[in-house]
Amino acid sequence: EDAWRRLMACMGEPVRPTSRPDARKGGWIRVDGHIDDGWAQRQIRRLAAEMPLQGIVLEGDGGRVAEAVELARWVRRKRLATAVQGDCASACVLAFAGGLDRYLGPEARIGLHQYSTLEGGTFSSGQRVTAEIAAFFDEMGIDNDLALLGAKTSAAEIRWLSRREVERYRLATGRL
């Protein structure tokens, strides 16, 4: 009950989860901003110092895919939840995917596009990245077709998902 109040204070009224958060697991911490080199380790050190935690609230415009995936896998190993209140786009979505439970606030927006690489963006590297993202989504219990949906949108644009799409692809686990 206390953890739930702390989450609401941090991010506004989120979508109600199917089960009540356990106050014994601690609170929620906001993780936002652009995902750059070293971001995952900086966040992991910060979050580890605050354990026990129930989850993290994410917001950001994306950045380095590998950094987002590293944080997502750490979040999953720690069995933490993730939540989004504002905009979470591109690599931020990958970090969000790591949550054991994933919640959206009423104003949350989830955005995807083609994930680019530092290899010059050749067709084969784009296919490889899409396959890796699809495998990652599958690992996180998310419909891997979500990677294909993102691949259909230019890296210069953002495709904002509807609530129905978020539910269809199992990106959020709370009641939508």
C-alpha positions in Angstrom: 0.0 0.0 0.0 2.8 2.5 0.9 4.8 1.5 -2.2 1.8 2.1 -4.3 1.3 5.6 -2.9 5.0 6.3 -3.5 4.6 5.2 -7.1 1.6 7.4 -7.6 3.5 10.4 -6.1 6.4 9.8 -8.4 4.5 9.3 -11.6 0.8 10.3 -11.2 -2.1 7.8 -11.3 -0.9 4.8 -13.3 -3.0 2.0 -14.7 -4.0 -0.3 -11.8 -2.0 -3.5 -11.7 -3.7 -6.8 -11.4 -2.2 -7.4 -8.0 -1.3 -4.9 -5.2 2.3 -3.9 -5.0 4.1 -5.3 -2.0 5.2 -2.5 0.4 8.0 -4.8 1.7 9.8 -4.6 -1.6 10.4 -0.9 -1.4 9.6 2.1 -3.6 10.0 3.3 -7.1 12.7 5.4 -8.7 12.5 7.6 -11.8 15.0 6.9 -14.6 14.8 9.4 -17.4 16.8 11.2 -20.1 18.8 10.2 -23.1 20.4 6.7 -23.1 24.1 7.3 -23.8 27.3 5.3 -23.4 27.7 4.1 -19.8 24.0 4.8 -19.0 23.1 1.3 -17.9 26.0 1.0 -15.5 25.3 4.4 -14.0 21.6 3.5 -13.5 22.4 0.0 -12.1 24.8 1.5 -9.5 22.2 4.1 -8.5 19.3 1.5 -8.4 21.4 -1.1 -6.5 22.2 1.5 -3.8 18.5 2.0 -3.3 17.5 -1.6 -3.0 15.1 -3.0 -2.1 13.0 -1.5 -4.8 9.7 -2.4 -6.3 10.4 -0.8 -9.7 11.5 2.0 -11.9 9.6 4.7 -13.7 11.0 5.3 -17.2 10.8 8.3 -19.5 13.1 9.2 -22.4 13.7 9.7 -26.1 15.9 6.6 -26.6 19.6 6.3 -27.4 21.9 3.3 -27.2 20.1 0.0 -27.8 22.8 -2.1 -26.0 22.6 0.1 -22.9 18.8 -0.1 -22.7 19.0 -3.9 -23.1 21.6 -4.2 -20.4 19.5 -2.3 -17.9 16.4 -4.3 -18.9 18.1 -7.6 -18.2 19.3 -6.3 -14.8 15.8 -5.2 -14.0 14.4 -8.6 -14.9 17.1 -10.4 -12.9 16.1 -8.3 -9.9 12.4 -9.0 -10.6 11.6 -5.3 -10.6 8.5 -3.7 -12.3 8.7 -0.9 -14.8 6.3 1.9 -15.4 5.9 4.8 -17.9 4.1 8.0 -17.2 5.1 10.3 -20.0 6.9 9.5 -23.3 9.1 6.5 -23.7 10.4 6.1 -27.2 13.0 4.0 -29.1 15.6 2.4 -26.8 13.5 3.6 -23.7 10.9 1.0 -24.8 13.6 -1.7 -24.6 14.5 -0.7 -21.0 10.7 -0.7 -20.2 10.4 -4.2 -21.6 12.7 -5.6 -18.8 10.0 -5.1 -16.1 8.6 -8.3 -14.6 5.4 -6.3 -14.5 5.0 -3.3 -16.8 2.5 -0.5 -16.2 1.4 2.6 -18.1 0.1 5.8 -16.6 -2.9 7.6 -18.2 -0.7 10.0 -20.2 2.0 7.4 -21.1 3.0 7.1 -24.8 5.2 4.3 -26.2 7.0 5.0 -29.4 8.9 2.8 -31.8 10.9 3.1 -35.0 13.7 1.3 -36.8 16.7 0.7 -34.5 19.8 2.0 -36.2 23.3 0.7 -35.8 26.8 2.3 -35.7 27.7 0.0 -38.7 26.5 2.4 -41.3 23.0 1.2 -41.5 23.3 -1.4 -44.2 20.3 -3.6 -45.1 21.9 -6.7 -43.6 22.8 -4.9 -40.4 19.2 -3.6 -40.1 17.9 -7.1 -40.5 20.3 -8.4 -37.9 19.2 -5.7 -35.4 15.5 -6.3 -36.0 16.1 -10.1 -35.4 18.0 -9.3 -32.2 15.2 -7.0 -31.0 12.6 -9.6 -31.8 14.5 -12.2 -29.8 14.9 -9.8 -26.9 11.1 -9.1 -26.9 10.4 -12.8 -26.9 12.8 -13.3 -24.0 10.8 -10.6 -22.1 7.5 -12.2 -22.8 6.5 -9.6 -25.4 5.1 -10.5 -28.8 8.2 -10.4 -31.1 6.1 -9.0 -33.9 6.5 -5.7 -32.1 10.0 -5.5 -33.5 8.6 -5.8 -37.0 6.1 -3.0 -36.3 9.0 -0.8 -35.3 11.1 -1.8 -38.3 8.3 -0.4 -40.6 8.9 3.1 -39.3 11.8 5.2 -40.4 14.5 5.9 -37.8 13.8 9.6 -38.3 10.2 9.2 -37.1 8.4 7.7 -34.1 5.3 5.4 -34.4 3.3 6.0 -31.2 1.4 2.8 -30.2 -2.3 2.9 -29.3 -3.4 1.4 -26.0 -4.9 -1.5 -28.0 -1.5 -2.2 -29.7 0.3 -2.1 -26.3 -2.1 -4.7 -25.1 -2.0 -6.8 -28.2 1.8 -7.1 -28.2 1.8 -7.7 -24.4 4.0 -4.7 -23.8 2.2 -3.7 -20.6 1.0 -6.2 -18.1 -1.3 -3.9 -16.0 -5.0 -3.4 -16.9 -5.2 -1.0 -19.8 
